[in-house]
Amino acid sequence: MALNITLINHATLLVQMDGVNILTDPIYSRTVSFMFPRRQKPGIPFENLPPIDDVLISHSDYDHLNLKTLRMLRRKGASTIVIPRGLARYARKSGFEEIVELNTGESSEKSELRITCTPAKHHSKRTAWDRTGSACCGFVVESKNHTVYFAGDTGYDEFFGELGSRFSIDVALLPIGAYKPEKWFGNLHLHPATAVKAFLDLNARHLVPYHWGTFWISDEPMDEPPRLLLAESERLALQDKVHILKNGESVQF
């Protein structure tokens, strides 16, 4: 069966693989923390989403763990949420009963999928007294025919090469925005150039970027990340492997 990836907005991607619908870091709210307004509509209206089998949450930042959207998904019938260990209370607040908490390196298996929690170079705190700052991760999702890597939020690190040695990744979903000012974000988010470096380390067949163009949460121009990514991929003759999607666009493999 085909693998289909749709960029909805920000870090929210619809991954459809072998009959299973997966949603990553879903956010349909109009703002992030009431401070950063949405600049683009979600590429798929909420009411047009297909039935969601699994929701993946990479960490607790407000633009990745959005309680309003999670409650909407639960009412819509989404069944399972996969989340870093220590963050289950947010899943329970949202009404989820089937909650899978994973530490880095742990996996969860259902009949259709194997989901492995992978490292992320990031930290996240929803409040000043929050002790879950290290509960940040990515995920490798394996089905019978496909393997997809979703990085969450992360800076560049050696673990990309380790993942490339361990998994045969068809599509790497990598963040490319929110890298300025560098003194704040340099070690927490990938720059388009380091995203390409991570892609090469992962030895993945295709790259789909996200985390740009929806919320203005950093200092770089909102259209800069894909331009820099395209330039770097052309410099390295990788442009046929890089698929830059606008909100609502899909690519099938």
C-alpha positions as CSV (number, residue, x, y, z in Angstrom):
1,M,0.0,0.0,0.0
2,A,1.1,3.6,-0.7
3,L,2.6,5.9,2.0
4,N,1.0,9.3,2.0
5,I,2.2,12.3,3.9
6,T,0.2,15.5,4.2
7,L,1.4,18.7,5.9
8,I,-1.5,20.2,7.8
9,N,0.4,23.0,9.5
10,H,3.4,23.6,11.8
11,A,4.4,20.2,13.1
12,T,1.1,18.6,12.4
13,L,1.4,16.0,9.6
14,L,-1.1,13.3,8.6
15,V,0.8,10.1,7.9
16,Q,-1.2,7.4,6.2
17,M,0.6,4.1,6.0
18,D,-0.8,0.6,5.3
19,G,-4.3,1.7,6.2
20,V,-3.4,3.4,9.5
21,N,-3.9,7.2,10.0
22,I,-1.4,8.9,12.3
23,L,-1.4,12.6,13.4
24,T,1.8,14.2,14.7
25,D,1.8,17.1,17.3
26,P,-1.7,18.3,16.3
27,I,-2.5,22.0,16.6
28,Y,-5.7,23.6,15.3
29,S,-5.9,26.6,17.7
30,R,-5.7,30.2,16.4
31,T,-2.8,31.1,18.6
32,V,0.1,29.6,20.5
33,S,-0.1,30.6,24.2
34,F,-2.4,33.5,23.2
35,M,0.7,35.3,22.0
36,F,1.6,34.0,18.6
37,P,-1.3,34.2,16.1
38,R,-1.8,31.8,13.3
39,R,-0.6,33.1,9.9
40,Q,-2.0,30.3,7.8
41,K,-5.1,28.1,8.1
42,P,-4.7,24.4,8.6
43,G,-4.3,22.6,5.3
44,I,-7.1,20.1,6.2
45,P,-10.1,21.6,8.0
46,F,-10.6,19.7,11.3
47,E,-14.0,18.4,10.2
48,N,-12.4,16.9,7.1
49,L,-9.8,14.8,8.9
50,P,-10.1,11.1,8.4
51,P,-10.5,8.9,11.5
52,I,-7.3,9.1,13.4
53,D,-5.8,5.8,14.8
54,D,-2.8,7.2,16.6
55,V,-1.7,10.6,17.8
56,L,2.0,11.2,18.4
57,I,3.1,13.9,20.9
58,S,6.8,14.8,20.9
59,H,7.0,17.1,23.9
60,S,5.1,19.6,26.0
61,D,5.7,22.9,24.2
62,Y,2.4,24.7,23.6
63,D,2.8,24.6,19.8
64,H,3.2,20.8,20.0
65,L,1.0,19.7,22.9
66,N,-2.2,21.6,22.3
67,L,-4.9,20.5,24.8
68,K,-7.8,22.1,22.9
69,T,-6.9,20.2,19.8
70,L,-6.4,16.9,21.7
71,R,-9.9,17.2,23.3
72,M,-11.4,17.8,19.8
73,L,-9.6,14.8,18.5
74,R,-10.8,12.6,21.4
75,R,-14.4,13.7,20.8
76,K,-14.0,12.9,17.1
77,G,-13.0,9.4,18.1
78,A,-9.2,9.3,18.1
79,S,-8.2,6.2,20.1
80,T,-4.5,6.0,21.0
81,I,-2.1,8.7,22.1
82,V,1.7,8.0,22.3
83,I,3.6,10.5,24.5
84,P,6.9,10.8,26.3
85,R,6.9,9.3,29.8
86,G,6.0,11.9,32.4
87,L,3.4,13.7,30.2
88,A,0.4,11.3,30.5
89,R,-1.5,13.7,32.7
90,Y,-2.0,15.9,29.7
91,A,-3.4,13.0,27.7
92,R,-5.8,12.1,30.5
93,K,-6.9,15.8,30.7
94,S,-7.8,15.6,27.1
95,G,-10.0,12.5,27.6
96,F,-7.7,9.8,26.2
97,E,-7.9,6.4,27.9
98,E,-5.6,4.4,25.7
99,I,-2.3,6.2,26.6
100,V,1.1,4.8,25.6
101,E,4.0,6.5,27.6
102,L,7.5,5.8,26.2
103,N,11.0,6.5,27.3
104,T,13.7,7.0,24.7
105,G,14.5,3.6,23.2
106,E,11.2,2.0,24.2
107,S,8.8,0.7,21.6
108,S,5.0,0.0,21.4
109,E,3.6,-2.6,19.1
110,K,0.1,-3.0,17.8
111,S,-1.0,-5.4,15.1
112,E,-0.3,-2.8,12.4
113,L,2.6,-0.7,13.7
114,R,5.7,-0.6,15.8
115,I,6.4,2.9,17.3
116,T,9.8,3.5,18.8
117,C,10.6,6.5,20.9
118,T,13.8,8.2,19.7
119,P,16.1,10.9,21.2
120,A,15.6,14.7,20.7
121,K,18.0,17.5,21.5
122,H,15.5,19.8,23.1
123,H,13.9,20.9,26.4
124,S,10.4,21.9,27.2
125,K,8.6,23.4,30.2
126,R,5.0,24.5,30.2
127,T,5.4,26.3,33.6
128,A,8.3,27.6,35.7
129,W,7.9,24.7,38.1
130,D,7.5,22.0,35.4
131,R,10.0,19.2,36.0
132,T,9.4,17.4,32.6
133,G,11.8,19.5,30.6
134,S,13.7,16.5,29.3
135,A,10.6,14.6,28.2
136,C,11.2,15.4,24.5
137,C,11.5,12.8,21.8
138,G,10.9,11.8,18.2
139,F,9.4,8.6,16.8
140,V,10.2,6.0,14.3
141,V,7.0,4.4,13.0
142,E,7.3,1.0,11.2
143,S,4.5,-0.7,9.3
144,K,4.7,-3.8,7.2
145,N,5.8,-1.9,4.1
146,H,7.1,1.5,5.3
147,T,9.2,3.3,7.9
148,V,8.7,7.0,8.8
149,Y,10.8,9.1,11.2
150,F,9.2,12.1,12.9
151,A,11.8,14.2,14.7
152,G,9.6,16.4,16.9
153,D,11.6,19.4,17.9
154,T,15.3,18.9,18.0
155,G,18.7,20.4,17.4
156,Y,21.5,18.6,15.5
157,D,23.1,15.6,17.3
158,E,25.0,12.4,16.7
159,F,21.9,10.3,17.3
160,F,20.8,10.9,13.7
161,G,23.6,8.7,12.5
162,E,22.7,6.1,15.1
163,L,19.1,6.0,13.9
164,G,20.3,5.8,10.3
165,S,22.3,2.7,11.2
166,R,19.4,1.1,13.1
167,F,16.5,1.8,10.9
168,S,15.8,1.7,7.1
169,I,13.9,5.0,6.9
170,D,11.8,5.7,3.9
171,V,10.7,9.3,4.8
172,A,12.3,11.6,7.4
173,L,10.0,14.3,8.7
174,L,12.3,17.1,10.0
175,P,11.8,20.6,11.4
176,I,13.5,23.4,9.6
177,G,12.2,26.6,11.3
178,A,12.6,28.7,14.5
179,Y,16.4,29.0,14.5
180,K,16.8,32.7,15.1
181,P,17.9,34.2,17.4
182,E,20.6,31.6,17.4
183,K,21.6,32.2,21.1
184,W,18.1,31.0,22.0
185,F,17.3,28.4,19.4
186,G,20.7,27.2,18.1
187,N,20.9,24.0,20.2
188,L,17.1,23.4,20.3
189,H,16.0,23.5,16.6
190,L,17.4,22.4,13.3
191,H,18.5,25.1,10.8
192,P,17.7,24.1,7.1
193,A,21.4,23.3,6.6
194,T,21.6,21.1,9.6
195,A,18.3,19.5,8.7
196,V,20.0,18.4,5.4
197,K,23.0,17.1,7.4
198,A,20.6,15.2,9.7
199,F,18.9,13.8,6.6
200,L,22.2,12.5,5.3
201,D,23.1,11.0,8.6
202,L,19.7,9.2,8.8
203,N,20.3,7.7,5.3
204,A,16.7,8.2,4.6
205,R,15.2,8.1,1.1
206,H,13.1,11.2,1.3
207,L,12.8,14.4,3.4
208,V,9.6,16.2,4.2
209,P,10.2,19.4,6.2
210,Y,7.8,21.1,8.7
211,H,7.8,23.6,11.5
212,W,7.7,26.7,9.3
213,G,5.2,29.2,7.8
214,T,2.3,28.8,10.3
215,F,3.2,30.6,13.5
216,W,5.7,33.5,13.7
217,I,7.5,32.2,16.8
218,S,11.1,33.3,15.9
219,D,13.0,36.0,14.2
220,E,13.7,34.6,10.7
221,P,11.3,35.6,7.9
222,M,8.6,33.0,7.7
223,D,9.4,32.1,4.1
224,E,13.1,31.8,4.6
225,P,13.4,28.2,5.9
226,P,12.2,26.4,2.7
227,R,14.3,28.7,0.5
228,L,17.4,27.8,2.5
229,L,16.5,24.2,2.5
230,L,16.0,24.2,-1.3
231,A,19.3,26.0,-1.8
232,E,21.2,23.5,0.4
233,S,19.6,20.5,-1.2
234,E,20.4,21.8,-4.7
235,R,24.0,22.4,-3.6
236,L,24.3,18.8,-2.7
237,A,22.2,17.5,-5.6
238,L,19.5,16.2,-3.3
239,Q,16.6,18.2,-4.6
240,D,14.8,15.1,-6.0
241,K,14.7,13.7,-2.5
242,V,13.4,16.8,-0.7
243,H,9.6,17.5,-0.8
244,I,8.7,21.0,0.4
245,L,4.9,21.0,1.0
246,K,2.6,23.9,1.6
247,N,-0.2,23.5,4.2
248,G,-2.7,21.0,2.8
249,E,-0.3,19.5,0.2
250,S,0.5,15.8,0.1
251,V,3.2,13.6,-1.3
252,Q,2.8,9.9,-2.0
253,F,5.6,7.3,-2.0
